[in-house]
Amino acid sequence: MLVKWVRCTVVDRRGFERGQRKWAGLLGEPGFRGQGGGWSRSRSGVAHLFGFWESRAFYDSFMARSHDRLHAAQVGTYRDMRALLFEYRFDVKTGFRPEFTDADLLRVAHCRVRSERVDHYVLMQEKVWNPAMAGSPGMLRGVFAEAPGLAEFLVLSMWDSAAEHGKYRVERVERLSLRAQTGADIAAIDGDVIDLQPSWTV
């Protein structure tokens, strides 16, 4: 499964929201699995979108055929767009599916990992972070994915409320970071907490 993460700064909110509804046209695309996103809680005007495809081949075919037509309605409504592609590695919790209807909040972490520490980082994600997140009330499901050949990873988790995510952060993150030796593995980390917009879900 291919995961696409798009982040941009919106300059025309009404126009962007209107254009976002046009992406419902994705539903007929071969290999499309789901899309959702929302507004950053910490950065004003920053929007995040996450799209899921069965494979890179289906995604590339869509980009060549239909993308520009669907995207046309949003041209000029944003700036500083960044789009990154990741390959699915494993579930965070179990039974990941790219559905957003039961979630209220998304958490994304983008980690650039030191090349000699990649194996350790992946192992710690599996053995330390995943069980901790899976055991947190309010954490619905998530996905761990890798940018091929770049030593970059995406951790996306879906939560049923901001309150539950807040409790997880306060109680556990520092202790887990020490246990997983996160500081030794990660060269840089970027992330955000996102309020899901139901009207953006496809």
ZIMO-V250058 format. One record per pair of residues at least 4 apart in sequence whose ideal C-beta (glycine too) atoms are under 6 Angstrom apart, sorted by the first residue. I is the first residue (numbers start at 1). J is the second residue. Records with the same first field share a line. If there is no record, write none. Layout:
I: J, J
This chain:
1: 88
2: 53, 56, 59
3: 52, 86, 145
4: 51, 85
5: 50, 84
6: 49, 83
7: 48, 82
8: 47, 78, 80, 81
9: 45, 46, 79, 80
10: 16, 45, 47, 78
11: 79
12: 16, 77
15: 77
16: 74, 77, 78
19: 73, 74, 77
20: 200
22: 70, 73
23: 70, 202
24: 202
25: 70
26: 32, 202
29: 62
30: 58
31: 53, 54, 58
33: 52, 98
34: 52, 98, 99
35: 51, 202
36: 100, 201
37: 48, 49, 50, 200
38: 194, 195, 196, 197
39: 195
40: 46, 192, 194
41: 193, 195
48: 194
52: 98
53: 58, 59
54: 58
62: 66
63: 67
67: 71
86: 145, 146, 147, 154
87: 145, 146, 148
88: 145
89: 144, 145, 146
90: 144
91: 96
92: 130, 133, 142, 144, 157
93: 134, 141
96: 141, 143
100: 201
103: 140, 158, 196
104: 160, 161, 196
105: 159, 162, 165
106: 158, 194, 196
107: 157, 193
108: 156, 191, 192
109: 155, 191
110: 154, 190
111: 153, 186, 189
112: 152, 187, 188
113: 117, 118, 121, 151, 185, 186
114: 187
115: 151
117: 121, 185
118: 151
120: 185
121: 185
123: 127
124: 128, 180
125: 129, 144
126: 130
128: 176, 179, 180
130: 134
132: 172, 176
133: 139
136: 168
137: 164
138: 159, 160, 161, 164
139: 159
140: 158, 160
141: 158
142: 156, 157
143: 156
144: 155
145: 154
146: 153
147: 152
159: 164, 165
167: 171
168: 172
169: 173
172: 176
176: 180
177: 182
182: 186
